[in-house]
């Protein structure tokens, strides 16, 4: 069977095959809020409402999408994240436990012991100091601690996040092309030929960065901007200060990514020969707005990248491409 797991800064996505062989996805938001347990009534009401909760000492944690909705409606609650900038958040002491609960829940049941599972890991960032190797080991420990109700475990193996997109979307091009995963914490980029990565990198400059910078510009909270960002249409002129701030940060993020891709090709030109057009796949939640593909295409033309860009592909299920690629890697590793 096999399992694919996209462990993102903002979204956790699990991919399996259903009984008919189709891709089946489960998703949860990788976030939580702290709730003091002085008022047990509130805690019990949330529990009855099906909000994912864990209790520790005198604090309760509300997990997942429910925590985002609560932080959006109640300004007194601070939305916290187990991961930051694509890696486990070192400032959150309970990040390991919280992520373990959510990740294990998404895996659900497995059909046999040591089920092969591929999980996404980022490349190290080029603009900030990150430790992708350490992050990968933390995730490995989380997956290795999983046990199903029957006592079955999984056999976890890492795969570069952007390479997983190549596996998911470019089979028709012999797994050759550029991919960029625009997630919550990072933009992960890979250029691969026949499934082999030629260069890959990440930039800490994605969804959270847009939220932070746009919020600073208009005097709102990042959580508010994050919600407004889901409504944005990049093909339409901004009509409010919030829309203008979000659209501006989107363009800056894409321009920065394209600049680094151009540098990547310049660095490898002596070692590889790229002939013909190269397709470009974009995925991830931050790439979801209408007009994202057109803005990227415009920036690519302006940058004069030293290869001919073919089709720019944004899959219909762009939020699930990484998990899908992880599953395909697991299926083809057997």
Secondary structure, DSSP 8 states (H G I E B T S, - for coil): --EEEEE-SSEEEEEEE-TTS-EEEEEEES-EEEEETT-HHHHHHHHHTT--EEEETTEEEEETHHHHHHHHH-TTS--B-SEETTEE-TT-TTHHHHHHHHHHHHH---SSTTEEEEEEE---BSSS---HHHHHHHHHHHHHT---TT---EEEEEEEHHHHHHHHH-GGGTT-EEEEEE-SS-EEEEEEETTEEEEEEEES-SHHHHHHHHHHHHT--HHHHHHHHTT-BTTS---SHHHHHHHHHHHHHHHHHHHHHHHHHHHHTTT----SEEEEEEESGGG-SBTHHHHHHHHHHHHT-SSEEEEEEE-TTTTTHHHHHHHHHHHHT-
